[in-house]
Amino acid sequence: MRVRSLTLAAAGAVVLVPALCAAADPDPTAPAVGEGTVRAADLLAKVRDCVPVSKGRYRTDEGTRAEIPVCGAPGVVFWKADMDIDCDGRPGALCNRRTDPLFSAATAYRQSDGRYLSAETLPYVVVPAPSSLWNHRDHGIRGGSVVAVIYRDRVQYAVVGDIGPRHIIGEASYATAKALGIGADPRHGGTASGVTYIAFKDSRVQPIEDHAAALAEGERLARLFLRDG
């Protein structure tokens, strides 16, 4: 069950255990799949163990147990969770009030032209609103930060583009899900487990809607993480 993401205004008002039913480890000899040339298996190997940075654990959905910690490693924070579909932002043919009963025309962050982000076209990730559980801003994560999202043998680079409820984690845009081969329908899409989110500290793509820049910066940071992390 997806919960409507929060805008910045609402947000202002406001360890690693393996993910259940996680997908099988990718073949380490396989070539890169998805964006760029960094392999999913290599990134997953670097985040196999968890040093918790959150003060507790998150739920993946309303009504589920809180089992997901946010973990830290040199230069990154990461979590392993599900993926719910965020279709919020600028409406289009695929993301609108007709296709998504929880649709909101706003995202926490805006494009350089002042318009809200497009979940249909821009790969972005939702982070929980700051709370006593965890504040992403304290770890160098903000709007436009680069995130490597991994599902099975695919790597997709995205940016932090929206803010969600304080107690729930594991959500990304329609475009992110589609690129990873995950069903992107906001009503029935997503996946219950097996998604790894690696957010690079103190990174930022400007303008936030420039996905080519996110890909280039994500590849650079992923290689640094593999070398130095």
Salt bridges, closest charged atoms under 4 A:
ASP25 OD2 - ARG48 NH1 3.78
GLU35 OE2 - HIS211 NE2 2.57
ASP42 OD1 - ARG39 NH2 2.94
GLU62 OE2 - HIS167 NE2 3.04
GLU67 OE2 - ARG65 NH1 3.90
ASP100 OD2 - ARG2 NH2 2.22
ASP113 OD2 - ARG115 NE 2.93
GLU171 OE2 - ARG2 NH1 3.71
GLU217 OE2 - ARG220 NH2 2.76
ASP228 OD2 - ARG227 NH2 2.87
